[in-house]
């Protein structure tokens, strides 16, 4: 469909076109003077493609051979490469005289590069147009975005790199095809925003048929159909997409499901889901020339774009500063960016290595002298005084357009006099120190490569075939290199030199932290030496902090944790951390939060073991553990609104803390009938505030636990495995994570930490720690509704508690055992266990535990035919939770009371309780509990003969369960959807939902599977 092109889309058409241009978005072609030339033979086209896709960057002979032939390179591949290059030079410069240097396909060291004029490659033009379209889309200019994308897509002439052989071309062909599809989707998204729904249906349907697993395409087609008034067809697209995704082993994403829900609801759907001299000065000193770029430079596109944009405005001196740890690739990035800015700085480039990590860094006055000579000042006319040199330097640069690259700067003082004054100049600084005082500078903190970038770098060096053959090992290897470019290059160079070497074997060696740093040393580069250059800049206090802060095996450190480790005030510790951040030896991930790069942490621990006494290291770690134990116990108490900590295994300095609500399933209970009415004041009103401690509110304590649970569990595991730290500390840290079970939060590493505590407890013969480990393992399985396994762990806990006299933990354990028994429909056992738990909870003066046990006791009483006692227990549970100010406990108690009221024929009170419970759980952000509440409301409406309302809640419950990943909750939601469909006479749809629900529930061994099976068989 033609459109009036936007001026930005056709700008290039009005400019003078390059004399020589190339196409890769189709068959590889060269266009000279308007005449198109196909490249033959295919291997010649493969060489040209490998050079074109580098977009002007050079490729070494070895890299080009790998690209063209891969592992199938012939014995004389180098000679064949040179033959193809010679043939290409003849095609690209047919009139070039013999023995005259090539101007287009030039030699570069041991390799080659293509000199491309601006706009000479269709891929570069495609990138420019799609980037402009994205800016237009972000600025809500869909018509401009559509025109730009039309222009971009017109550049395509079939399959990219069509007919070009070789592994590099194959990989790039897939990447380019993906980018074209994304552009096509973006183009039709813009069309939909402009109201072209009918026009979009045909092209989008064809695209969706060709790519059935592309969810974005399916979303756009659904949107177009629905907005065109074809709702049934839109729903058919959703059903087909959902089926295809499930057959492929995945589930639909949130975008597809969101549009599906809006269509069902009938609501409107949005349309889019050393110094390089001035290279222009003849005879500039060789030592002052910009170094060659890294041939296999990979990734960093966003950072490159940011730096180029900052250096390209030309109104004032443009300054960009790149900081980062040693080995992260600052110099390679700076040189790469500098090479790409030749047109912006036609007067040349100056480069200097300021040797900032050396014992004697470069003297700025000496550098100024070198700069002045590079700018053409005769040696005898260079001023002697630093101030005069700086003044002359700025004067000479005032009307120039020069890029100054100051590499490896020590600090701001070293670079200040090297900044030019002319508005046409640019400065690019790299440093391990963050140069925050550099006025007006664009500051970039360079981090490790992304997983994709690291994999691409490895592919560039050792070839795609080897990486694809052992991709899992490659990813593990890159992770153990910390995705640090220096480390990757060292390992990759070793692999490239040994073509038969296994990536898996190398990965196994690197996986051993004791050997990793030693393995990351090459002939010329060494990760450990690079790190040492940075730590040589530290004073005694900073060096001690750098080493001690690396001791805990945690993902992040807070300033409070740093204070405990260093035995300093929190302010002093934070100041030390910030100095390490400024020197790129530590990363700041938020206010008062820090982390190490993995390899830096290994280096810091290694030097700590070598330079600091073991007693001092143990003392630092013990201070941290005691600090976290005190905080965690207090958080427990605040979250549980005053409950006592379930067991004290060792003397601790903090006040007692709180109890847990394990994530037990709500139990189905027998039918009951009879009218009823709600009584008493509105539930949930007038909650008192919890008792103060380290945490002023229940919310602040819960937030702390959620934020710190990964650190708590990591410290738990480290303490359990440490030979000189009592296992009781690890056990109490582990138990402090229990309140998160109230949100059905399953923290990463919980089971691993619990098993580490169990192993240590069995080794030491500590029954209390063993009981805690089994209790937490049981809770972990219960949260996944693996109830049979959970019950085994809880029974072991109860037996130990009875023998050791841990009555509070016994009460908790019997409570969750009763909840499991309800879920398994073993109602007599549930009544016995909860009846025994009740006096233990009351004796412990733990209101959270009392409310929890009392509520489940009500369900057990109802299931065993004692309805009056059930209602009394349910109301008592709500009263206890309200009195203690326990919001999560109140949500749980209201849920239970709602179930009891429902089955006792009190529908209004039941719905009120369940709705208030759902509101409270929504406020906590627990999607697990939210799904359970939605499912219960769906069940209530189904039982009350309200299938429409039931379907709404059941659909919400399904969405929550799918996002949470809970098979049991998803089974409950699907069951209620089936009931709602059956009540409305939609038997085939009901059967569909029942079958899905039965498969999920049967896999977990849940009794509800039998009820669903009866529906299917009936």
N, C-alpha and C positions, 0 to 999 in steps of 0.2 A: 504494500500500500504506500504510494508516494506521499511525501510530506515536504513542505517548504523547509529547506535546510536552514538551520540557525547559522548566523555569521561565524560563530566560533567554530562550527563544524567544518566550514569550507575555507578557513583562513589559508590553509596550505595551498589551496587551488589557485589563489591569487598571488602567491609568492613565486619567485623564480624557483623552478623545480631543480633538484640536483642533476648534474650531468649524468651521473651514474647512480642508479638506485636498485634495490633488491626486494624480492618477495620471498617470504617463507610461509605465508598464510595460504598455502596451496602448494603446487609444485615449486621447487626452488628455481627462481629466475633472476637474471640480471637484465635491467632495462637501461639502454644507453641511447640517448637521442631519440627516445620514443620507440625504439625497436626492442622487442622482447627476445631474449636468448635463453633457451632451456639449457641446463647444465648436464652434460653427458661426459663420461659414463656415470652410473649411479654412485660409485665410490668418490668420484670427483665432486658430485653434489653433496655427498656426506661431509667431505672436508670443508666445502664452502659453508654448509649449514652450521657446522661446529664453530666456525669462525664468526659467522653472522650472529648467532645466538649469544656470543660473548659481547656483542654490541660495542666493539672497539677495543675490548680488553684482549691482551695477548694470550695465546695458548702455547704451552710448551709442546715440543714434538712428542714427548711421551704422553701428554694429556690428549693430544689430537689423535694419536694412534689408538689410545684406549677408547676414545669416543667413536672412532670409525670402525675399528675391528673388534674391540673388547678382548676377550680371552682367545679369540680366533685369529689374532694377529699373525701374519705370515713371518717367516724368518727374516725377510728383507723388508719389513714394514716401513722402516725409515726411508729407504730408497723409494718405495712406492709413494710415500707421503710427499717426498720432494718432487716426484714426477707429476703428481696431481697438482701441487702448488704451481709448478712451472706451466702446466696446461691452463690453470685458472688465470695466471698472470697474462697469458696470451689472449684469453677471452676478454679479460677486464680492461686491458690496455693494449689493444691490437696495434696501435701505431708506435709503441715504445721501441726506441732504437736498441740494438744489441749492446750489452754491457752497461746500459743505463739503469740506475737503481729504480726499482718499482716504487710507485707512488701510492698505490691502492692496497695491494696485498704485500705488506712489508715484512722483512725479517725482524725479529725481536729476540735478541739473545739466541737461545737454541730453539726458538719457536717462531711463530708468525702472528700477525695481527692484521685486521682489516681497518683501514681508515675510512670511517663513515661520515659523510656530511650530515648536518641536521636534516631530518626528514627523509633520509636515504633508505630507511628500512621500514617496510609496512608494519612490522611488529611494534616498532617504536612509536609510529603514528597511532596505532591501535591503543597502545598504553596511554598516550597523551589524550586521546578522545575519551576513553573510558574513565580516566581520572577526572576529566572535566565534567563528564556526565554525573559522576558520583558527587562532585561538588554541587552541581545543579540540583540533584535529587535532595541532598542534605539541606539546601536552601529553599526547598519546596518550589522548584521551577521545573515541573514535569515535562512541559513542552520542549524546553531547551534540552533536557536530559534525553528525551526521545530522539530529537534531531541529531544530537551528538552520537548516540548509540547507533542510529541508522547509518551515519557516516562511518563509524568504526566497523560495523558489520559488512559494509560494502567493500571493505578491503580484503575480505576473504574470498578465495577462489577455489574452494574445495578442501580436501583433507590437508592439514598443515604438513609440510615436509613430505608431500606425497611421493612415494617411491624411493625415498632416501633410506638406505640401509644403515645398520649400526645400532648399538645399544643406546648411545646418546640421543640419536634421532627418535628412537622409540619412546624413550622417557619424555623427551620434550614434546613429542606429538600428543601424548596423553595429557600433558600439562596444558598445552595450548588449546586442545579440544575442550578441556574443562573450563578454561577462561572464556572461550567463545560461548559455551552454553550459559555461563553466568551472565554474559553480556546480553544474550537473547532473552533470558528471564528478566533482566533489569529493563530491557526495552519494552516488553509486554507489561511489566509492572507500571511503567510510565504511561502506557496506553490506557490501562485500567484507571489510573488516577485521572486521566483526561476524559473518562466516560466512554471509552471505546470498547465496551464489553462485548457487543455482538461481533464486531470485527475481529476481536481477539480469540473467539472460541475456536475457529478452524485451525489457525496456526498453533494454538496452545494444545489442542487435542492431538494434533500430529506429533508435537514435541513430547507430550505425555505418553503417547503410545510407544515412541522410540526410546524413552527413558522412564520406565515405570517406577523406578526406585528413587527418582529425584523428587523429594517431597516438595520443594519450592515450586516446581512445575505443576504438580498436582494441586497445590494450594491456589495457584493463579488460575488454573482451569476451573476449580470449584467456585472461586470468586466470580469469574466471568459468567459462568452458567447461572449462578444464583442471581447476580445483578441483572441478568437478561431475563429473569422470570422463569428459569428452568431448574427449579429446586430439586425435582426428582432426579434429574441427570447429575446434578451436583452431588447428591447423596450416593449415586451409583459410583461416581469417581472416587469418593471417599472409601466406599466398601472395597472397591477393586484395589486401591492403593494400600489400604490396611491389610488386605489379604496377601498382597505381594510382599509387603515388608515383613509380615510374620513368617511367610515361607522362606524369606531370606535370613531369618534368625534375628530380627530386630523388631522394635515396636515403633509406632508412629510418634513423631515428635510433637511438641506442644502446639506448634503453629497449625498443623493439619487438624489436630483435635479441637483447637480453639475455633477454627472456622466451621467445623462440623457442628459444634454446640450452637453456634450462632445461627446457623441455617435451621437447625431443629427448633430453636427458640423463635425463629421468624424475625430476628433482629437484623438491622443493616450491618453488612460486613464491610470493613475498610478494604480499600483496593489493594493494600500491600501488607498482606500479612508482613745524621751528619749534615750542612746548609746547602740546599740546592740553589744554585745561583739563579739570577733572573734569566730564565731560559731564553728570553728574547734578546739578551745582550750577547753579542758575538764574543767568543773568547772568554766567557765567564769561567771561573775556576771549576774544575771538575768536581772538587769536593763540595761544591755548593749546588749541584744539580739535584733535582727531585729524583728520589730513588725510583726504580721501576716498580710498578704495581705487582701485587701477588697474583700469579697467573690463575690460581684456583680460588680466588676470593669468592666467598659465597654468602648470600643472605644480607641481613642488615638493611633491607630496602627502606623500611620506615625511617631508620636513623639517617641513612644516606639522604633521603628526601628532606628530612628536617634540616640537616646541615647545609645542603645545597640551597634550600630556600632561604636560610638565614644569611648565606654568603652571597646571595644573588640580587639583593635589593638595590645596592649601589648608592644609597642616599648619604650614608655616613660610613665610617670605617666599620665593616661587618666583622664581628668577632664571635667565634664559636669555640667552646672548650669541651674536650672529651676527657672524662676521668674514668677510672676503673682499675681493678686489681691487675697485678702483673699477669701477662699471658692471655688477657681477654681480647687482644687484637686492636688496641688503640692506634698503634702506628700503621698497621695494615689498612685500617679504616680511613685514617687521615690521608694517607697517600692515595688510596682509591678515590676518595672524594676529590682530592686535588687534581688528579689526572682528568677527572670528568669536568673540570671547570676551566679548561684552557680557553674557551671562547669568551668566558666572562672576564678573564684576566689576561688580555692579549700581551701585556708588557712583561709577562713571565711570572716565575715563582721562585721564592726563596725557601730553603729548607735547612733546618739545623737540628741536630740531636743535642739537647741541652744537658744530657747525662745527669738528670735529676736524682737518680738513685746511686750515683757514684759517691765515693768519699770526697772527691773534689769535683763538683759539678762545673759545667761550663761558665766562664766569667762573662756576664752580659757585655762588658766593655770589649772583650776580645771578639765576641760574636758580632758586635756592631762594626768592628774593623773589617771582619770578613764580609759582612753585608755591603759595606761601602765600597770595597774593592770589586765585589760582584756587580755593583751598580755603575762601575766605570771610573771610580775615583782612583787616581794614581796612588801607589803605596806611599810616596813621599808627601802626599797632601792629606792623608788621613789624620785628623786631629788626635792629640795625645790624651786630652781629658775626656772622661766618659760623658760628661754633660754636653761637651762640644760635639762629640761623635753622635749623640742622640739627636741634637739639634740639626746637624747636617743630614742625617738619615731621614728625619721627618721632612726636611725641606726638599730633598731629592724625590721623596715619595708623594709629595703633595698633589702633583698632577698626574701620577701614574696609576695604572690599574694592575697591581701586583698582588699575588696571593702569598702570604708569609705563613709557612708551616713551622711551628715551634714544637718540636717533639720532645717528650719526656722531660717536661718542666718540673723543677723541684717545688717551686712556690710562686706566689704572685710577684714577689720582689724580683725574681729572676727574669720575668717576662715584661715587666712594666715598661722598661726603656726600649724594648724591641717592637712596640706597637707603633705602626705608621700613623700618620695624621691625615692622609689624603682620603676623601670620601669615596674614591673609586677602589680603594684597597680592601683586602680581606685578610683575616688572621684566623688560623686554625691551630689550636693549642691542644696538646695531649699531656696528661699528667696523672700520676697515681693519686695526687692530692686534689680535692675538690676546690676549684678556684672560684669560690662563691663571691669573692670581692672584685671580680673582673667586671667593671661597670658596663652595662648594656650587652653583655655577652649572652649568647644562647648556650646554656649548659646542658650537656648530655652525660648521663651516668651510664656507661656501657656495661651491660651485664653479659652473662654467659649466653651462648647461642640457644635458640629455641630447639626443640627436638627435631623439627623439620630441617632447620638450617644445619644442625650438626650432622644429620644423616646425609644431606646434600653435599657437605664438605667431604665426608668420608667417601661418598660415591665419586666425587671429583678426583680423589687421590688414588683410590684402589679399584675403581670401576664398579659399574652398577651390577654386573653379573655376580660378583663375589658378595656384594651386600645383599642382593635379593636372595641368594642361596642360603644365607644365614642371617636373615633380617632380625630375628629375635636376639641372637647373640650380638649383632651390631648395635642394637638399641641398648643392651645391657652394657656393652663396652663404652658407649658414648656417655651413659649415665655415670659410670665409674670414672670417666675422664672429667666429670662435672660439666660436660659440654663446653669446656674451655678450649678455645682454638689452638693454643700452644700444645696442650696435652693431646688433643686429637691429631694434630700434625705429627707429633712424635710417634704415636702408636701407628698411625696410618703409613708413615714413611717406612717403619719397620715391616709392616705387612706388605707394602708395595715391593720391598726388596726381597720378600720371600713369598712368591706367588702361590706356593703350595701350602702356606701356613693356614691354620684353621682360625677363624674369628672366634669360635666357641672356646678354643684353648686359650687364646689371648684374654677373652672375657673372664674365664675362670681364674687366671692369674691376677687380673686387676681386681677381681672381687675380694681378694684377700687384702684387707686394709693395711696389714703389716708390710706388704710388699709393694703396695700401689705406688707410692712416691718414688721408690727405687726404679720401678718399671717405667716411670714417666721421665726418663732421661735419655737424650739422644746424643748424636755425635757433636752437635753444636748447640743444642738447646737443652735445658734442664729445668723442669718445673720448680724443683726445690730451690735451686739457685736463684731463679726469678723471684720466688717468695722471700728468700733471704735478703735480697737487695732492698725490699720494702721494709722488712723488720729492722734492718740496720739503721733506719732513720729514727727508731723509737728511743725514748729515754727509758730509764729503769722502771718507772711506774707503769708506763704504757706497755712495755714488754711483758711485765708480770700480768697485767690485765689481759693482754692478747692471749697468753698461754692459759691462764686459769679459766677464762670465760669459755674456752673450748672444751672443758672437761665434761659438762653434762651432755648426754646424748639426746638433745631436745631439738625440735625444729626451730624454735625461736627463744629468745631471752628477753625478759622485761628488765627495766632499770632496777626494780626491786630485787629480782633474781641476781642481777649483776652485783648489787650491793651486798647480798649475802655471800656470794662467791668471793668477793674481793675484801670482805670485812671492812667496808667503807660506808659512809652515809649514802643515801640514794642519790643525792645531788652530786657528790663526788664521783660515784660510779657512772652516772649518766654523762658527766663531763668527759670521763675517760673513754666511754663508749663513743661519744661524738668525735673525739680526736681520732679514734681508729676508723670511724666512718669517713672522716675527711681524708684519711690516708688510704682509703679503699681496702682496708684490711677487715672491715666489718660492714654489713649492709643494714641500713635503716629501713624497716618495713612498715613503720608507723610511729607515731609519737611514743617514745619510751620503749620501743620494741626493736630488737636487733636479731640478725642471723649471720652465720658464716657461709661462705661458699664451701662446698663439701671438701675440696682439696685443701683449702686454707685451714679448715678445721683439723684435718689430718696432720698438716704441717705443724699447727700450733700444739696439738697433743703430743706429737713426737718430740718437739723441743721442750715441752713441759716435762715429759718423762726424763729427758736428758739433763735439764738445767734446774728443776725444782724438786726438793725432797718429797718423797712419797707421803710423808706425814702431813706436809702442808697441802698437798693435793687432796688427800683424804679429808682433811679438816675443812677445806673449801667446799667439797661436795657434800659433806655432812651438814654444814651450815645451810646450804641450799635446800637439802631434803627436809630439815627441821622447819625452815621457813615455809615451804610448801605444805608440809603436814599441818602446821598450825592454821594456815590460810584455808586449806581444804576442809579441815574439821569445822571451822567457823562457817564456811560457805554451806556445808552440809546442814548445819543447825539452822541457818537463815532460810535456806530453800525449803526445809521441812518445818518451818514456822515453830521452831523450839524443840524438836525431838532430840532426845539424847543420842549421842554417837553409839552405834549398836554394840561395840566391844572395844575395850581398852586393852591393848596388848603390850604396851610399854609406856613408861612415864612420858608425858608430853607437856610442853609449856602452855598450851592453849586451853581455852575452855572447851567443855564437851560440845559436840556437834550433833547433826540430825540423822534422820532415817529415810528409807527409800520406798518409793511406790514402783514395784517392778511392773513391767508391761504385760499384765495378764489379760487374756481374752475375756470379753464379757460372755457370760454363760447363757445359753438359751434356757428358758424355764417353762414349766407346764402352763397350759392354757388356764385362764380363770375368767370369770365373768361377773357382772354386777356393777351398777352405777356407783360413782363416787365423785367427790368434789375436793379441790385443793383446800388446805387449811393452813392457818398461820400467816405470818408476814411473808412478803415476797423474798424468795431465796436469793442469796448473793448480795443483798444490800447491807451496808453498814459493817463491812469487814474491818476489824482492827488491824493496825500495822504490826508486823512481826517484831520480835525482840531485836534490839540493835546489837551490833558486834563490829567486826571488821567491815561488815556490809550493812548499810542502813536499811535496805529493803530486800524483800524476797527476789524482786526482779534483778537487782544489782548482783546478788549472789548467784542467781541462775546464769546471768550473763557471764560472770567470771568463770563459772564452771564450764560453760559451753566454749568460751574462748580458750581456757587453759587446760581442757581435758586431755588434749594430745600431749601437752607437756607433762601433766600429772602421770599419764600412763607411761610415757617414755622414761620418766624418772623412776616409776615403779619397777619397770623391767630392769633398768640399770642397777637400782638398789638390790633387787632380788639376785642379780648375777654377780654382785660385788662381794668378794670373799671377806671383806672386813666391815660390812655394814649389816646390822641386825635385820633379819627378815621381817620382824614386826613392823619396822618403818615402811617397808614395801607393802605389807598387807594393809596397813591403815591408809596409805595413799590410794591403794586400789579401791578400798571400800568407800572412799570419799566420792568416787565417781557414780555411786549407786543412785543418787537422786535423779540423774539424767534419765533413768528408766521411767520416771513419771511422764516424760515427754516421748517415751519409746525411742529415745536417741541411742543409736548403737555406735559408740565412738570407734574410730579406726584404731586397731591395736588393743582393744579391750581383752579379747580372748588370749592374745599372745602374752600380754602382761599377766593375766590371771594364771596362765600355765607356768610362767616363769616363777611366780610366787608359790604355786603348788609344788614345783620341783624343789625350790629352796626350802620350803616348809618340811617336805618329806625328808630331805637330806639332813636338816637340822633337828628333826623330831619336834616341831612346834605345832601342836594341835590347833591352837587358835588361828594361826596364819593359814593352816590347811583348811579350816572351816570357812574362812573368808574367801579363799580362792574357789572352793567348790560353790559357795553361795553366788559369787559373781559369775562363774561359768554357767550355773543354772539360770541366772537372770538373762544372760546373753542368749542362751538357747530359747528361753521363754519368749523373748522379744521377737524371735523369728518363728514362734509357734511350733517349735520342735519340742513339744511338751513331754514326750516320753523321755527324751534325753535330759531335759531340764529336771524332771522329777527325780531321776537317779542322783544328780548332783545335790539337789535339795535334801534328799533323804540322808546322804552322807553328812551334810552340814548339820542336820538335826541330831544325828547320832553323836557327832563330836561335841556339839553344844550341850547335850544332856550329860555327857561324861565330864566335860570340863567346867560345867556350871555357867556357861554364857547364856543367861536367860533372855537378855534383850535380843540378841541375834537369833535365839531359838524362836522367840515370838514372831520376829520378821519372817523367818524361814517357814514356820507353820502357816503364816498368812499367805505366802506366795504358793505354798503347796496346796492350800485350799483353793486358791484361784486356778491353779493347774487342774485340780480335780474337777472343778466346775466346767472348765473348758473341755475336759475329756468325758463329761457327763457321768462322772463317778460321784453322784450326789451324796451318798452316805459318807464316803471318805471325806468329802469337802466339809460336811457338817462336823465331823469329829475333829478334823484338823483346825478349823476356824474356831470351834468352841474351846479347844485347848489353847489356842493363840490369844484369845481375848483377855484373860486375866494377866498374862505375861506382858502384853502391850500396855495394859492399864498400870501395872506395877512399875514399868519403866518410865511412866509419866511422859509418854511419847504420843502427843495428840494426832500426829500424822499417821502413825501406825494404828492407833485406835480407830480412827475414821476409816482407814483402809480395811482393816479386819472386820469392823462392824458392818460396813456396807456389803462385803462379800458374804458375811454370815447371814445377812438378810436374804440374799439370793439363795443360799444353801437352805435356809429355813423354808423359803417358798417352794423350792424344788422338792423338799421332803414333806410337804403338806402341812406346814405351820404358817398360814398366811398372816395371822395377827402378829406373831412374833417378827415376821419378815418386815411388815410395815413399821413396827416399832424400831427395829434395827436400822432400817433405811433412814428414818427421820433422825435417829440418834447420830448416825454418821454425818449427816448434813449439819446438825447442830454443833458437833465437835469441830468440824472443819471451819464453820463460820466463826466460832469463838476463838480459834487459834489464828485466824487471819490467813489460812492456807488456801490460796487461790486454786492451785492445781489440785489439792486435796478436795476442795469444794466441787470442782468440775467433775472429779471422779465420783464423789458421793451423790451429786445430782444425777449423774448418769445411772447409777445403781437404783436410786429411788425412782427415777423415771421408768426403768424396766419393771420394778415391782408394781408401781401404780398401773402400768399398762396391762400387766397380767392379772391385776386385781380389779380390772374394769373401771379405772379412774382415768379416762382418756384425756380430759383437759389438764389435770394435774401432771399426767405423764408427759404430754407434749410440752408443757411449760418447763418442767424439769429438764427434759432432753434439749430443748432449745437454749436454755440458760447454760447448760453444760457445754454445748457446742460453742456458744459465744465466748465462754471462758477459755476453751482450748484454742479457739482462733486467736485470741489475744496473746497466747503464749507462743504462737508460731509453730506448734507441733502438728505437722501434716498427718502423722500417724494417728494421733488422737482425733484430729479433725475428721479424718476418713471414718473412724469408728463412730463418731457422733453422727455424721451424715447417714451412715448405714443404719444406725438405730432409729433415726427419724424416718428413714425410708421404710423400715420394718414396721414402725408404729402406724404410718399412714396406710400401708398395705393391710395391716390387721384391722384398721378402722374403715376399710373399704374406700380408700382415696388413692386410686392408682396413679392419677396424674401427679399429685404431690409426691407420691412415693418415687415415681420415675425421676423427678427433678433431683431429689436428694440422692437417689442411687447413682445417677450420672455424675453428680459432684463427688460422691464417695469413690467412684471408679477412677476419676481423674486424680484425686488425692492419692489413692492407693498405687496407681501406676507411677506417679512421680516418686512416691516413697519407696516403691519396690516391694511392697508387702504382699505375698501370695495369699495369705489368709484373708486379709482385708479386701483384696481384690475379689476373692471368691465370695465373700459376704455381699459385696456391692453387686456383683453379677447375679447372685441369687435373687436379690431384691428387684433388680431390673427384670429378671425372668418372671417373678411374681406379678410385677406391674403390667408387663406385656400380656401375661395370661389373663389377668383380670379384664383387660381391654379386648380380649378375643384375638390377640396376635400370637397364635400358637407357634407358628414357625420361628418367629423371632424369640419367643420365650424359650423354645427348645435350644436355639443357638446359644443363648446366655446360660441356660442350665448346663449344657455340655461343657462350656468353658469353666463354669464354677465347679462342677464335679471334678474335673481334672485337677484343678488347683487344690481343692480341699482333700481329695483322696491322696494326693501326693504327700500332704502333710500329716495324713492319718487323723484328720479331724472328724468327729462324729457327724457333723452337718452334711458330710458327703453322702451318708445314707439317706438323709431326708431329701437331698437333691436327686439322688438316684430314684427314689420313689416317685418323684414328680415326672422324671423322664420315662419311667416304666408304666406310669399310670395313664 
